[in-house]
């Protein structure tokens, strides 16, 4: 079973209170106990600061790609009526998002959110509700309304809307038996649909012994100077805090003067001020009642563990988490004898009458002074804390929702999508118009009614008018029924009136309508519309939130005031009514009347037509399967006739149905004959061909079996009762000329089995032409998007360009557009400027290999960012060039489209650019994109003097930034060790575990997208290199590379008469101006000293072959790619003794120490002696990798499903604190 948990209860301000803790703890327990069930988490992007902590809390329990985020433009809170349209948009986006997750059931952790924040939770706003279970905490405002509910119409409208949504849930999960009984008494749910799943407290709640100094600091901050009586929770009226204050004031002096009363937790400042004022009125001093405001979890544990008494006086709770948490921490706890609290407390001795101040005060005094009672309460606390368990609650939830599990294809294979594709059928069949106005108003409504009739030509329209308008209404040619309801009086001056009883009886007689419209702009008749039963209720707003909450479309309205112009009273009443018709959701069948084409030659009640051919095998379900389907249908006793239609004898010759009397072959019929024969069938099965469309148009149920040549959504049958079976292939539409051209074994059609098609035929035949229930047709992502767009059309009509852009962006982030995942490879520097450094050689090699052999189930896209724009863009021209498909016209500018499950790899070294794009990367991470970076070295922070000013600070900022994401992959184990040490020393702030991996580079230049070209003087230089022992240095000329030391050493060798060459390959870098001038002016330049700048890979290969030794004199490296390349060429190596060089070359190199010219002269002389004797270390057999193997090592760390992380590379980094 796939369970999608809406986590907004743990994202809003509720996360600081019991509901938030309940939501998170229960969801974690469900994930722990999920077994074979798939758990998805649905998060709102309107609370970005909560997404990271929730992802971290579920790490290891729920795969990160199953933690999904939806987006919509805010604000949406109910307290501002201007947010209504935005909230309606968000409700539909959220429900479409949930539908794309294909849940068996949606579990809502808290439905009653969104009054003062941007939570959006609805059930059925987009149409047929997804199966939904709701955690029910309480129904306090419904059962026991407080002053806010009675006096605040916005709150009443909000709560009425929440209750209506709650009624559309399929199951309620009550947090206590008390809450369950409330639901059964107040809501239309049968007992089996409301389950008590109880609750518990988090495992962190346990008795602690706080550090004495830390406790003293905390007490000083809170003003605690005496033993204290504690309360934690909200401050709303039902919490009964004024009576608690009075009870404390009434304590005997021996108790009161030795204690303080401490209210713990965040409370609105207005409530704090009111409670302080109340305390003063009952005689408390300022230091007797204390407030903590927000405190950390550790501080809460310390207070629970050290309080003298915990008191919970609430009049009404759904569960009562704070007293249970206090008991788990070893506190002495007493609570109100009300609602669910007796269940939680488990002992009558711990209870008091919350309505009685003397009773509260007496129980407090007893619990403070009676040691026997205190001992019994502590023992009871231990027992009760163990009686409640989140795992137990989770198992109760899973048992309660088990009936919602659907039988479905294995999600590990390719699931065949079966969906209804009908477009041109009347969605609106019964319409009710309310026009409770006077005669002139009815005449002014004629244009709107005329447009409505044209829009829905097949619909029946009933109208309700005052009795004085009955005759006029009957003369108008629009109405099927004219009904009368005298609300207004014939004379405008008389007061309108209508009793509730007469209205209720009238509405009951009307029955259900697909659409109901109140054409009157003034708000006084909207209460009638609100009570009508209709799928869609449309009218102008009523200025009453409770009524408007019952309307599906409420156009903006304005109060009629003397001398005040409004946007409406400047517009004709006729235009106002036309606006109501235009606000209706658009549908393709609007204004469409299809002419009849053919009458059936003979009507068969259980006949099936088959069209096995489609004019090309790239569109055809295998002919042999059509043959088998015909045999199955012919053998079915419920099928009367099977007609197989062919265009020619050649097609028909491949079929043989000897002995099957039910099968009739029809060959080469004319179009009129074909239509008359086909019209007499009940069902038609066809490929993506004219047969499917013709059958659908003629009113025959059409079942198309579609492949990926063209998208089913573009070419599916759309008339009558149409369906399609297809695989949603990521490669569709492919437009290949024949199936032999498909590189994927044509799975899109070949994976559709005869059993699947035959089963659908049986289902459709059983419907006798009626549509299948929607639950049997699982919607595809594309059909969900289409449904969403249709639902949003009337809601966004008044949006400006910015608002439309925000809605579009929310949809793009919320609803995936592709089924394959993407590996985004950041090559920003390569796109900007290929400096042909060692790092960029690695980048080119890895990118080339990834594009040539992408990882399974991933599409690889190189991407880039610039310093002056936010976001990443597809590097289309670069990709084309690397794939040998150079396209100068390829567009570079398309922004990337990312979704959960994608992977971003920061392959290029781009410290400044990553800082610019940090906010964009944060958004990608919140959306579920796995973000990893390659770290080539830490030289900027290890050797800052060798780099340009400011480099160290920039690089350190980059390290801090990349450490906030999912992982880092280093270019060697040495760098991984150094990076780990840097993390431990600097402790960058992040949440949870940072994965640190490493890999080695490849050495096969031919597979690294090599450059080519030889200069004219290359032959002369290569001859000179072969004429004497030549030592090769490869890499950018910069201070740390050791070029100055090498030059000094070789000058001494030349002075001593040693015949050797020094060859430098690499461009000029930074801080080497003097060295560069010295090299260019050197007397041996071009003779025994060669500097080859920016040469091609082709030329470098030949230089390797002409030299006798690679000299690796660098004082710091991240890997040492030249050593690998030398080993592959069997070129001996003389290297500085660095850990990374020993990691790469092991015993296949000769190592030297020292930084002076003399030290290197000695090392070269010694090496030459060994070389002449053949005793030098050989590079043959040195471990090297191909770039293919190197990339596989990299992917083992980068991709979430592989994650072969080497033992050294796991590092737990401290979580961020509040």
URVENZI-V616266 format. One record per pair of residues at least 12 apart in sequence whose C-alpha atoms are under 8 Angstrom apart, sorted by the first residue. I is the first residue (numbers start at 1). J is the second residue. Records with the same first field share a line. If there is no record, write none. Layout:
I: J ; J
//
This chain:
1: 36 ; 37 ; 38 ; 103 ; 104 ; 402 ; 404 ; 405 ; 406
2: 37 ; 38 ; 39 ; 40 ; 102 ; 103 ; 104 ; 105 ; 405
3: 37 ; 38 ; 39 ; 40 ; 103 ; 104 ; 105 ; 106 ; 107
4: 39 ; 40 ; 41 ; 42 ; 98 ; 101 ; 103 ; 105 ; 106 ; 107
5: 27 ; 39 ; 40 ; 41 ; 42 ; 106 ; 107 ; 108 ; 109
6: 41 ; 42 ; 43 ; 106 ; 107 ; 108 ; 109
7: 23 ; 24 ; 41 ; 42 ; 43 ; 44 ; 108 ; 109 ; 110
8: 43 ; 44 ; 109 ; 110 ; 113 ; 119
9: 23 ; 24 ; 109 ; 110 ; 111 ; 113
10: 23 ; 24 ; 109
11: 43 ; 44 ; 47 ; 50 ; 51
12: 47 ; 113 ; 117 ; 118 ; 119
13: 117
16: 266
17: 233 ; 234
18: 233 ; 321 ; 322
19: 110 ; 137
21: 202
22: 199 ; 200 ; 201
23: 109 ; 110
25: 201 ; 202 ; 390
26: 199 ; 390 ; 391 ; 393 ; 394
27: 394
28: 57 ; 58 ; 61
29: 390 ; 391 ; 393 ; 394
30: 391 ; 394 ; 395 ; 397 ; 398
31: 61 ; 62
32: 61 ; 391
33: 391 ; 394 ; 395
34: 398
39: 62 ; 66
40: 62 ; 66 ; 67 ; 68
41: 66 ; 67 ; 68
42: 67 ; 68 ; 69 ; 70 ; 98
43: 67 ; 68 ; 69 ; 70
44: 69 ; 70 ; 71 ; 119
45: 69 ; 70 ; 71 ; 72 ; 926
46: 71 ; 72 ; 74 ; 118 ; 119
48: 926
51: 926
52: 926 ; 991
53: 991
55: 67
56: 991 ; 992
64: 901 ; 928
65: 900 ; 901 ; 928 ; 929
66: 900 ; 901
67: 900 ; 928
68: 900 ; 927 ; 928
69: 813 ; 814 ; 926 ; 927 ; 928
70: 93 ; 94 ; 97 ; 810 ; 813 ; 814 ; 815
71: 90 ; 93 ; 94 ; 809 ; 810 ; 811 ; 813 ; 814
72: 89 ; 90 ; 93 ; 806 ; 807 ; 809 ; 810 ; 811
73: 86 ; 90 ; 803 ; 806 ; 807 ; 810
74: 86 ; 87 ; 118
75: 118
76: 114 ; 117 ; 118 ; 119 ; 120
77: 114 ; 115 ; 116 ; 117 ; 118 ; 119
78: 114 ; 115 ; 116 ; 117 ; 154 ; 158
79: 115 ; 116 ; 154 ; 155
85: 795
87: 120
88: 125 ; 795
89: 792 ; 795 ; 796
90: 120
91: 120 ; 121 ; 122 ; 125 ; 126
92: 125 ; 126 ; 788 ; 791 ; 792
93: 788 ; 810 ; 811 ; 814
94: 120 ; 121 ; 814
95: 122 ; 123 ; 124 ; 125 ; 126
96: 126 ; 784 ; 785 ; 788 ; 815
97: 814 ; 815
99: 130 ; 779 ; 784
100: 779 ; 780 ; 781 ; 784 ; 815
102: 778
103: 130
104: 131 ; 404 ; 405 ; 406
105: 130 ; 131 ; 132 ; 133 ; 401 ; 404 ; 405
106: 130 ; 131 ; 132 ; 133
107: 132 ; 133 ; 134 ; 135
108: 132 ; 133 ; 134 ; 135
109: 134 ; 135
110: 134 ; 135 ; 136
111: 134 ; 135 ; 162 ; 166
112: 159 ; 162
115: 155 ; 158
122: 165
123: 165 ; 166 ; 168 ; 169
124: 165 ; 168
126: 788 ; 791
129: 168
131: 169 ; 170 ; 404
132: 169 ; 170 ; 171
133: 169 ; 170 ; 171 ; 172 ; 173 ; 401
134: 166 ; 169 ; 171 ; 172 ; 173
135: 172 ; 173 ; 174 ; 175
136: 172 ; 173 ; 174 ; 175 ; 179 ; 318
137: 174 ; 175 ; 176 ; 179 ; 317 ; 318 ; 319
138: 174 ; 179 ; 182 ; 317 ; 318
139: 179 ; 182 ; 183
140: 316 ; 317
141: 159
143: 182 ; 186
146: 237 ; 238
153: 544 ; 545 ; 546
154: 545 ; 546
156: 545 ; 546
157: 544 ; 545 ; 546 ; 547 ; 548 ; 549
158: 545 ; 546 ; 549
160: 546 ; 549
161: 546 ; 549 ; 550
167: 187 ; 188
170: 193
171: 193 ; 194 ; 195 ; 401
172: 193 ; 194 ; 195
173: 194 ; 195 ; 196 ; 197 ; 397
174: 194 ; 195 ; 196 ; 197 ; 198
175: 196 ; 197 ; 198 ; 199 ; 318 ; 319
176: 196 ; 197 ; 198 ; 199 ; 318 ; 319 ; 340 ; 343
177: 196 ; 198 ; 340
178: 318 ; 319 ; 339 ; 340
179: 196 ; 318 ; 319 ; 339 ; 340
180: 194 ; 195 ; 196
195: 400
197: 393 ; 394 ; 396 ; 397
198: 319 ; 388 ; 393
199: 319 ; 321 ; 388 ; 389 ; 390 ; 393
200: 321 ; 324 ; 385 ; 388 ; 389 ; 390 ; 393
201: 321 ; 324 ; 325 ; 328 ; 388 ; 389 ; 390
202: 325 ; 390
205: 301 ; 325 ; 326 ; 328 ; 329
206: 301 ; 328 ; 329 ; 330
207: 301 ; 304 ; 305 ; 328 ; 329 ; 330
208: 301 ; 302 ; 305 ; 329
209: 302 ; 305
210: 302
215: 302
218: 299
222: 290 ; 291 ; 292
223: 287 ; 290
224: 260 ; 290
225: 260
226: 258 ; 259 ; 260
227: 258 ; 259 ; 260 ; 307 ; 308
228: 259 ; 260 ; 261 ; 262 ; 307 ; 308 ; 309
229: 259 ; 260 ; 261 ; 262 ; 307 ; 308 ; 309 ; 310 ; 311
230: 261 ; 262 ; 263 ; 264 ; 304 ; 307 ; 308 ; 309 ; 310 ; 311
231: 261 ; 262 ; 263 ; 264 ; 310 ; 311 ; 312
232: 263 ; 264 ; 265 ; 312 ; 322
233: 264 ; 265 ; 322
234: 265 ; 266 ; 267
235: 267 ; 268 ; 271
236: 271
238: 314 ; 315 ; 316
239: 313 ; 314 ; 315 ; 316
240: 313 ; 314 ; 315 ; 354
241: 275 ; 313 ; 314
242: 275 ; 278 ; 279
243: 354 ; 355 ; 356 ; 357
244: 313 ; 357 ; 360 ; 361
245: 278 ; 279
246: 279 ; 282 ; 357
247: 357 ; 358 ; 360 ; 361
248: 261 ; 361 ; 364
249: 282 ; 283 ; 284
250: 358 ; 361
251: 361 ; 362 ; 364 ; 365
252: 365
255: 365 ; 368
259: 288
260: 287 ; 288 ; 289 ; 290
261: 288 ; 289 ; 290
262: 289 ; 290 ; 291 ; 292
263: 289 ; 290 ; 291 ; 292
264: 291 ; 292 ; 293 ; 294 ; 295
265: 291 ; 292 ; 293 ; 294 ; 295
266: 292 ; 293 ; 294 ; 295
267: 293
272: 291
276: 289
296: 1218
301: 329
304: 326 ; 329 ; 330 ; 331
305: 326 ; 329 ; 330 ; 331
306: 331
307: 331
308: 331 ; 332 ; 368
309: 331 ; 332 ; 333 ; 334 ; 364 ; 367 ; 368
310: 323 ; 326 ; 331 ; 332 ; 333 ; 334
311: 323 ; 333 ; 334 ; 335 ; 364
312: 333 ; 334 ; 335 ; 336
313: 335 ; 336 ; 354 ; 360
314: 335 ; 336 ; 338 ; 354
315: 336 ; 338 ; 339 ; 354 ; 355
316: 338 ; 339 ; 340
317: 338 ; 339 ; 340 ; 341
318: 339 ; 340
319: 340 ; 341 ; 344
320: 340 ; 341 ; 344
323: 335 ; 344 ; 345
324: 344 ; 345 ; 381 ; 384 ; 385
325: 385
327: 378 ; 381 ; 382 ; 384 ; 385
328: 381 ; 382 ; 385
330: 378 ; 381 ; 382
331: 378 ; 381
332: 367 ; 374 ; 377 ; 378 ; 381
333: 350 ; 377 ; 378 ; 381
334: 350 ; 351 ; 352 ; 363 ; 364 ; 367
335: 350 ; 351 ; 352
336: 351 ; 352 ; 353 ; 354
337: 351 ; 352 ; 353 ; 354
338: 353 ; 354
344: 384
345: 381 ; 384
346: 380 ; 384
347: 380
349: 373 ; 377
350: 377
351: 363
414: 727 ; 751
415: 727
416: 725 ; 726 ; 727 ; 728 ; 752
417: 724 ; 725 ; 726 ; 727 ; 728 ; 778 ; 779 ; 780
418: 723 ; 724 ; 725 ; 726 ; 777 ; 778 ; 779
419: 723 ; 724 ; 725 ; 777 ; 778 ; 779 ; 780
420: 721 ; 722 ; 723 ; 724 ; 777
421: 713 ; 716 ; 717 ; 718 ; 721 ; 722 ; 723 ; 724
422: 717 ; 718 ; 719 ; 720 ; 721 ; 722 ; 723
423: 587 ; 588 ; 589 ; 718 ; 719
424: 588 ; 589 ; 592 ; 718 ; 719 ; 720
425: 589 ; 719 ; 720
426: 456 ; 458 ; 459 ; 589 ; 590
427: 514 ; 589
428: 456 ; 459 ; 514 ; 515
429: 456 ; 458 ; 459 ; 460 ; 513 ; 514
430: 459 ; 460 ; 461 ; 462 ; 513 ; 514 ; 515
431: 459 ; 460 ; 461 ; 462 ; 513 ; 514 ; 515 ; 516 ; 517
432: 461 ; 462 ; 463 ; 464 ; 513 ; 515 ; 516 ; 517
433: 461 ; 462 ; 463 ; 464 ; 516 ; 517 ; 518 ; 519
434: 463 ; 464 ; 465 ; 516 ; 517 ; 518 ; 519 ; 520 ; 529
435: 463 ; 464 ; 465 ; 466 ; 518 ; 519 ; 520
436: 464 ; 465 ; 466 ; 485 ; 486 ; 487 ; 488 ; 520 ; 525
437: 465 ; 466 ; 488 ; 520
438: 466 ; 468 ; 469 ; 490
439: 468 ; 469 ; 472
441: 573
442: 469 ; 473
444: 573 ; 574
445: 519 ; 573 ; 574 ; 577
447: 574 ; 578
448: 574 ; 577 ; 578 ; 581
449: 478
450: 478
451: 578 ; 581
452: 581
453: 478
454: 591
455: 590 ; 591 ; 592
456: 590 ; 591
457: 591 ; 592 ; 593
460: 479 ; 480
461: 478 ; 479 ; 480 ; 481
462: 479 ; 480 ; 481 ; 482 ; 483
463: 479 ; 481 ; 482 ; 483
464: 482 ; 483 ; 484 ; 485
465: 482 ; 483 ; 484 ; 485 ; 486
466: 484 ; 485 ; 486 ; 487 ; 488
467: 484 ; 485 ; 486
468: 490
470: 482 ; 483 ; 484
486: 498
503: 528
504: 531
507: 531 ; 532 ; 533
510: 532
511: 533
512: 532 ; 533 ; 534 ; 535
513: 533 ; 534 ; 535
514: 534 ; 535 ; 536
515: 534 ; 535 ; 536 ; 537 ; 538
516: 529 ; 532 ; 534 ; 535 ; 536 ; 537 ; 538
517: 529 ; 537 ; 538 ; 539 ; 580
518: 538 ; 539 ; 540
519: 539 ; 577 ; 580
520: 539 ; 540 ; 577
521: 539 ; 540 ; 557 ; 573 ; 576 ; 577
522: 540 ; 542
523: 540 ; 541 ; 542 ; 543
524: 542
526: 539 ; 541 ; 542 ; 547
527: 547
530: 547 ; 548 ; 550 ; 551
536: 551 ; 552 ; 553
537: 550 ; 551 ; 552 ; 553
538: 551 ; 552 ; 553 ; 554 ; 580 ; 584
539: 551 ; 553 ; 554 ; 555 ; 580
540: 553 ; 554 ; 555 ; 556 ; 557 ; 580
541: 554 ; 555 ; 556 ; 557
542: 557
543: 557 ; 558 ; 559
553: 583 ; 584 ; 795
555: 580
582: 794
583: 794 ; 795 ; 797
584: 794
585: 790 ; 791 ; 792 ; 793 ; 794
586: 790 ; 791 ; 793 ; 794
587: 790
596: 698
597: 675 ; 698
598: 672 ; 675 ; 676 ; 679 ; 698
599: 676 ; 679
600: 675 ; 676 ; 677 ; 678 ; 679 ; 680
601: 676 ; 677 ; 679 ; 680
602: 677 ; 680
603: 679 ; 680 ; 681
604: 640 ; 641 ; 680 ; 681 ; 682
605: 640 ; 681 ; 682
606: 638 ; 639 ; 640 ; 641 ; 681 ; 682 ; 683 ; 765
607: 639 ; 640 ; 641 ; 642 ; 643 ; 680 ; 681 ; 682 ; 683
608: 639 ; 641 ; 642 ; 643 ; 681 ; 682 ; 683 ; 684 ; 685
609: 642 ; 643 ; 644 ; 645 ; 678 ; 681 ; 683 ; 684 ; 685
610: 626 ; 630 ; 642 ; 643 ; 644 ; 645 ; 684 ; 685 ; 686
611: 644 ; 645 ; 646 ; 684 ; 685 ; 686 ; 687 ; 691 ; 692
612: 626 ; 644 ; 645 ; 646 ; 686 ; 687
613: 646 ; 651 ; 686 ; 687 ; 689
614: 687 ; 688 ; 689 ; 690
615: 689
616: 737 ; 738
617: 738 ; 739
618: 707 ; 709 ; 736 ; 737 ; 738 ; 739
619: 687 ; 688 ; 706 ; 707 ; 709
620: 687 ; 688 ; 706 ; 707 ; 749
621: 687 ; 705 ; 706 ; 707 ; 749 ; 750
622: 749 ; 750
625: 753 ; 754
626: 754
627: 655
628: 754
629: 754 ; 757 ; 758
630: 642 ; 663
631: 657 ; 660
632: 758
633: 758
634: 660 ; 662 ; 663
640: 662
641: 662 ; 663 ; 664
642: 662 ; 663 ; 664
643: 663 ; 664 ; 665 ; 666
644: 663 ; 664 ; 665 ; 666
645: 665 ; 666 ; 667
646: 665 ; 666 ; 667 ; 668
647: 667 ; 668 ; 669
648: 667 ; 668
649: 667 ; 668
652: 665 ; 667
675: 694 ; 695 ; 698
678: 695 ; 698 ; 700
679: 695 ; 698 ; 699 ; 700
680: 700
681: 700
682: 700 ; 701 ; 765 ; 768 ; 769
683: 700 ; 701 ; 702 ; 703 ; 761 ; 764 ; 765
684: 700 ; 701 ; 702 ; 703
685: 702 ; 703 ; 704 ; 705
686: 702 ; 703 ; 704 ; 705
687: 704 ; 705 ; 706
688: 704 ; 705 ; 706 ; 707 ; 715 ; 716
692: 704 ; 717
693: 716 ; 717 ; 718 ; 719
696: 717 ; 718 ; 719 ; 720 ; 721 ; 722
697: 719 ; 720
698: 720
699: 719 ; 720 ; 721
700: 720 ; 721 ; 769
701: 720 ; 721 ; 722 ; 723 ; 764 ; 769
702: 717 ; 721 ; 722 ; 723
703: 722 ; 723 ; 724 ; 725 ; 761
704: 716 ; 717 ; 722 ; 723 ; 724 ; 725
705: 724 ; 725 ; 726 ; 749
706: 724 ; 725 ; 726 ; 727 ; 748 ; 749
707: 726 ; 727 ; 748 ; 749
708: 727 ; 728 ; 729 ; 731 ; 732 ; 733 ; 734 ; 748 ; 749
709: 732 ; 733 ; 734 ; 735 ; 736
710: 732 ; 733 ; 734 ; 735
711: 732 ; 733
712: 724 ; 726
713: 782 ; 783
721: 769 ; 770 ; 771
725: 757
726: 748 ; 749 ; 752
727: 748 ; 749 ; 752
728: 748 ; 819
729: 748 ; 819
730: 818 ; 819 ; 820
781: 815 ; 816 ; 817
782: 817
785: 815
812: 897
813: 898 ; 899 ; 927
816: 899
820: 857 ; 858 ; 859
821: 857 ; 858 ; 859 ; 901 ; 902 ; 903
822: 858 ; 859 ; 860 ; 861 ; 898 ; 902 ; 903
823: 858 ; 859 ; 860 ; 861 ; 902 ; 903 ; 904 ; 905
824: 860 ; 861 ; 862 ; 863 ; 902 ; 903 ; 904 ; 905
825: 847 ; 860 ; 861 ; 862 ; 863 ; 904 ; 905 ; 906 ; 907
826: 862 ; 863 ; 864 ; 865 ; 904 ; 905 ; 906 ; 907 ; 908
827: 843 ; 862 ; 863 ; 864 ; 906 ; 907 ; 908
828: 863 ; 864 ; 865 ; 866 ; 908 ; 910
829: 864 ; 908 ; 909 ; 910
830: 843 ; 908
831: 864 ; 875 ; 878
836: 1094
837: 1035 ; 1036
838: 1035 ; 1036 ; 1121
839: 908 ; 909 ; 936
840: 908
841: 1008
842: 1001 ; 1008
843: 907 ; 908
844: 1008 ; 1009
845: 1007 ; 1008 ; 1009 ; 1187
846: 1008 ; 1187 ; 1191
847: 862
848: 882 ; 883 ; 1007 ; 1008 ; 1009
849: 1007 ; 1008 ; 1187 ; 1188 ; 1191
850: 1191
851: 879 ; 882 ; 883
852: 883
861: 874 ; 875 ; 879
862: 874 ; 875 ; 876 ; 878 ; 879
863: 875 ; 896
865: 913 ; 917
866: 913
867: 912 ; 913 ; 916
870: 916 ; 917 ; 920
871: 895 ; 896 ; 917 ; 920
872: 895 ; 896
873: 892 ; 893 ; 894 ; 895 ; 896
874: 892 ; 893 ; 894 ; 895 ; 896
875: 892 ; 893
876: 890 ; 891 ; 892
877: 889 ; 890 ; 891 ; 892
882: 1009
898: 924 ; 929
899: 924 ; 927 ; 928 ; 929
900: 927 ; 928 ; 929
901: 928 ; 929 ; 930
902: 928 ; 929 ; 930
903: 929 ; 930 ; 931 ; 932 ; 1198 ; 1199
904: 929 ; 930 ; 931 ; 932
905: 931 ; 932 ; 933 ; 934 ; 1198
906: 931 ; 932 ; 933 ; 934
907: 933 ; 934
908: 934
909: 934 ; 935
911: 954 ; 955 ; 958
912: 954 ; 958
914: 958 ; 961
915: 957 ; 958 ; 961
918: 961
925: 965
930: 965 ; 966 ; 1200
931: 965 ; 966 ; 967
932: 962 ; 965 ; 966 ; 967 ; 968 ; 969 ; 1198
933: 962 ; 967 ; 968 ; 969
934: 968 ; 969 ; 970 ; 971
935: 968 ; 969 ; 970 ; 971 ; 975
936: 970 ; 971 ; 972 ; 975 ; 1118 ; 1119
937: 970 ; 971 ; 975 ; 1117 ; 1118 ; 1119
938: 975 ; 978 ; 979 ; 1118
939: 1116 ; 1117 ; 1118
940: 952 ; 955
941: 955 ; 956
946: 1038 ; 1039 ; 1040 ; 1071
947: 1070 ; 1071
948: 1070 ; 1071
960: 988 ; 989
963: 988 ; 990 ; 994
964: 988 ; 989 ; 990 ; 991 ; 994
965: 990 ; 994
966: 993 ; 994 ; 995
967: 994 ; 995 ; 996 ; 997 ; 1198
968: 994 ; 995 ; 996 ; 997
969: 996 ; 997 ; 998 ; 999 ; 1194 ; 1197 ; 1198
970: 996 ; 997 ; 998 ; 999
971: 998 ; 999 ; 1000 ; 1001 ; 1118 ; 1119
972: 998 ; 999 ; 1000 ; 1118 ; 1119 ; 1140
973: 998 ; 999 ; 1140 ; 1143
974: 1118 ; 1139 ; 1140 ; 1143
975: 1118 ; 1119 ; 1140
976: 996 ; 997 ; 998 ; 1209
977: 1208 ; 1209
980: 996 ; 1209 ; 1211
983: 1213
984: 1213
987: 1213 ; 1214
988: 1213
989: 1213 ; 1214 ; 1215 ; 1216
990: 1213 ; 1214 ; 1215 ; 1216
991: 1213 ; 1214 ; 1215 ; 1216
992: 1212 ; 1213 ; 1214 ; 1215
993: 1210 ; 1211 ; 1212 ; 1213
994: 1210 ; 1211 ; 1212 ; 1213
995: 1205 ; 1209 ; 1210 ; 1211
996: 1205 ; 1209 ; 1210 ; 1211
997: 1197 ; 1205 ; 1206 ; 1209 ; 1210
998: 1193 ; 1194 ; 1197 ; 1206 ; 1209
999: 1190 ; 1193 ; 1194
1000: 1119 ; 1185 ; 1190 ; 1193
1001: 1121 ; 1185 ; 1186 ; 1187 ; 1190
1002: 1124 ; 1184 ; 1185 ; 1186 ; 1187 ; 1188 ; 1189 ; 1190
1003: 1121 ; 1124 ; 1125 ; 1128 ; 1184 ; 1185 ; 1186 ; 1187
1004: 1125 ; 1128 ; 1185 ; 1186 ; 1187
1005: 1097
1007: 1187
1008: 1187
1010: 1096 ; 1097 ; 1098
1011: 1096 ; 1097 ; 1098
1012: 1096 ; 1097 ; 1098 ; 1099
1013: 1096 ; 1098 ; 1099
1014: 1095 ; 1096 ; 1098 ; 1099
1018: 1099
1022: 1102 ; 1103 ; 1106
1024: 1087
1025: 1061 ; 1106 ; 1107
1026: 1106 ; 1107
1028: 1059 ; 1060 ; 1061
1029: 1059 ; 1060 ; 1061 ; 1107 ; 1108 ; 1109
1030: 1060 ; 1061 ; 1062 ; 1063 ; 1106 ; 1107 ; 1108 ; 1109
1031: 1060 ; 1061 ; 1062 ; 1063 ; 1107 ; 1108 ; 1109 ; 1110 ; 1111
1032: 1062 ; 1063 ; 1064 ; 1065 ; 1104 ; 1107 ; 1108 ; 1109 ; 1110 ; 1111
1033: 1062 ; 1063 ; 1064 ; 1065 ; 1110 ; 1111 ; 1112 ; 1113
1034: 1064 ; 1065 ; 1066 ; 1112 ; 1122
1035: 1064 ; 1065 ; 1066 ; 1067
1036: 1065 ; 1066 ; 1067 ; 1068 ; 1069
1037: 1066 ; 1067 ; 1068 ; 1069 ; 1070 ; 1072
1038: 1068 ; 1069 ; 1070 ; 1071 ; 1072
1039: 1070 ; 1071 ; 1072
1040: 1114 ; 1115 ; 1116
1041: 1113 ; 1114 ; 1115 ; 1116
1042: 1113 ; 1114 ; 1115
1043: 1113
1044: 1075
1045: 1155 ; 1156 ; 1157 ; 1160
1046: 1113 ; 1157 ; 1160
1047: 1062 ; 1157
1048: 1157 ; 1158
1049: 1157 ; 1158 ; 1159 ; 1160 ; 1161
1050: 1062 ; 1161
1052: 1157 ; 1158 ; 1161
1053: 1161
1060: 1088
1061: 1088 ; 1089 ; 1090
1062: 1088 ; 1089 ; 1090
1063: 1089 ; 1090 ; 1091 ; 1092
1064: 1089 ; 1090 ; 1091 ; 1092
1065: 1091 ; 1092 ; 1093 ; 1094 ; 1095 ; 1100
1066: 1091 ; 1092 ; 1093 ; 1094 ; 1095
1067: 1092 ; 1093 ; 1094
1068: 1093
1104: 1126 ; 1129 ; 1131
1105: 1129 ; 1131
1107: 1131
1108: 1131 ; 1132
1109: 1131 ; 1132 ; 1133 ; 1134
1110: 1122 ; 1123 ; 1126 ; 1131 ; 1132 ; 1133 ; 1134 ; 1135
1111: 1133 ; 1134 ; 1135
1112: 1133 ; 1134 ; 1135 ; 1136
1113: 1135 ; 1136
1114: 1136
1115: 1136 ; 1138
1116: 1138
1117: 1140
1118: 1140
1119: 1140 ; 1141 ; 1144
1120: 1140 ; 1141 ; 1144
1123: 1141 ; 1144 ; 1145
1124: 1144 ; 1145 ; 1182 ; 1184
1126: 1179
1127: 1179 ; 1180 ; 1181 ; 1182 ; 1184
1128: 1179 ; 1180 ; 1182 ; 1184
1130: 1178 ; 1179 ; 1180
1131: 1178 ; 1179
1132: 1148 ; 1149 ; 1176 ; 1177 ; 1178 ; 1179
1133: 1148 ; 1149 ; 1150 ; 1177 ; 1178 ; 1179
1134: 1149 ; 1150 ; 1151 ; 1152 ; 1164 ; 1167
1135: 1149 ; 1150 ; 1151 ; 1152
1136: 1151 ; 1152 ; 1153
1137: 1151 ; 1152 ; 1153
1144: 1183
1145: 1179 ; 1182 ; 1183
1146: 1182
1147: 1177
1148: 1177 ; 1178 ; 1179 ; 1180 ; 1181 ; 1182
1149: 1177 ; 1178 ; 1179
1150: 1167 ; 1176 ; 1177
//
